[in-house]
Each structure stands twice: as C-alpha cells, then as structure tokens.
Amino acid sequence: MKRLMYIPDTVSYASAIREKCLDCCAGSSQEVMKCDLVRCPLFPYRFGCSPHTAIKRYKDDVKIVKSPSQE
C-alpha cells in the first residue's frame, strides 16, 4: 500500500522545528517560549538558534554533553 505525502515546495529547518515545537506544546506558542526540556534534540535549534549560539546562551543554566549517554 502506497501512502500519499504532501511535500511543500519550500520548507526551512527553522519552520520545521517551529512546527514540531508547536505540536509538542499543543499549539501554544506561549508554552513553546516557556519550554525547558533541554534533553529535547531540537532544544538548541529553537528560535532560529544554531547549536553554537545555544551553547553560549544556555551554558550557565545547563550542562552541555554530546549525547545523553555521556552523563
């Protein structure tokens, strides 16, 4: 059985991450802004951040590790 899948013409990583965050927070952008799930793989990329910017931004609040198994 073949599945039909809609693939938009243009999609950016930022918009895809935003949509996933909204999905996780039941569509509430206010909840996305309050999110503190640092173990989420998308956390460093929220709000258009690159991982390097996120490390600078959050280094005092979180412990930065390469993967959860290294804790």
DAQUI-V614014 format. One record per residue. N is the residue number from 1. SS is DSSP state (H for helix, E for strand, - for the rest). D_CENTER is the distance of its C-alpha to the mean C-alpha in Angstrom with 1 decimal. Layout:
n=N ss=SS d_center=D_CENTER
n=N ss=SS d_center=D_CENTER
This chain:
n=1 ss=- d_center=32.1
n=2 ss=- d_center=29.9
n=3 ss=- d_center=26.8
n=4 ss=- d_center=26.1
n=5 ss=- d_center=22.7
n=6 ss=- d_center=21.9
n=7 ss=- d_center=20.4
n=8 ss=- d_center=19.9
n=9 ss=- d_center=21.8
n=10 ss=- d_center=19.1
n=11 ss=- d_center=15.4
n=12 ss=- d_center=13.1
n=13 ss=H d_center=9.8
n=14 ss=H d_center=8.7
n=15 ss=H d_center=10.2
n=16 ss=H d_center=9.0
n=17 ss=H d_center=5.2
n=18 ss=H d_center=7.1
n=19 ss=H d_center=9.3
n=20 ss=H d_center=7.3
n=21 ss=H d_center=6.1
n=22 ss=H d_center=9.8
n=23 ss=H d_center=11.1
n=24 ss=H d_center=9.9
n=25 ss=- d_center=11.6
n=26 ss=- d_center=14.6
n=27 ss=- d_center=14.3
n=28 ss=- d_center=14.6
n=29 ss=H d_center=13.0
n=30 ss=H d_center=14.8
n=31 ss=H d_center=13.1
n=32 ss=H d_center=9.6
n=33 ss=H d_center=11.2
n=34 ss=H d_center=12.8
n=35 ss=- d_center=10.0
n=36 ss=- d_center=10.9
n=37 ss=- d_center=9.6
n=38 ss=- d_center=9.5
n=39 ss=- d_center=10.1
n=40 ss=- d_center=6.9
n=41 ss=- d_center=6.3
n=42 ss=- d_center=2.6
n=43 ss=H d_center=4.1
n=44 ss=H d_center=6.3
n=45 ss=H d_center=5.0
n=46 ss=H d_center=4.7
n=47 ss=H d_center=8.3
n=48 ss=H d_center=9.2
n=49 ss=- d_center=9.3
n=50 ss=- d_center=10.4
n=51 ss=H d_center=10.4
n=52 ss=H d_center=14.0
n=53 ss=H d_center=13.5
n=54 ss=H d_center=11.1
n=55 ss=H d_center=13.8
n=56 ss=H d_center=16.4
n=57 ss=H d_center=14.8
n=58 ss=H d_center=14.2
n=59 ss=- d_center=16.9
n=60 ss=- d_center=19.4
n=61 ss=- d_center=17.2
n=62 ss=- d_center=15.7
n=63 ss=- d_center=17.2
n=64 ss=- d_center=15.6
n=65 ss=- d_center=16.3
n=66 ss=- d_center=15.8
n=67 ss=- d_center=15.3
n=68 ss=H d_center=15.9
n=69 ss=H d_center=19.4
n=70 ss=H d_center=20.4
n=71 ss=- d_center=20.5
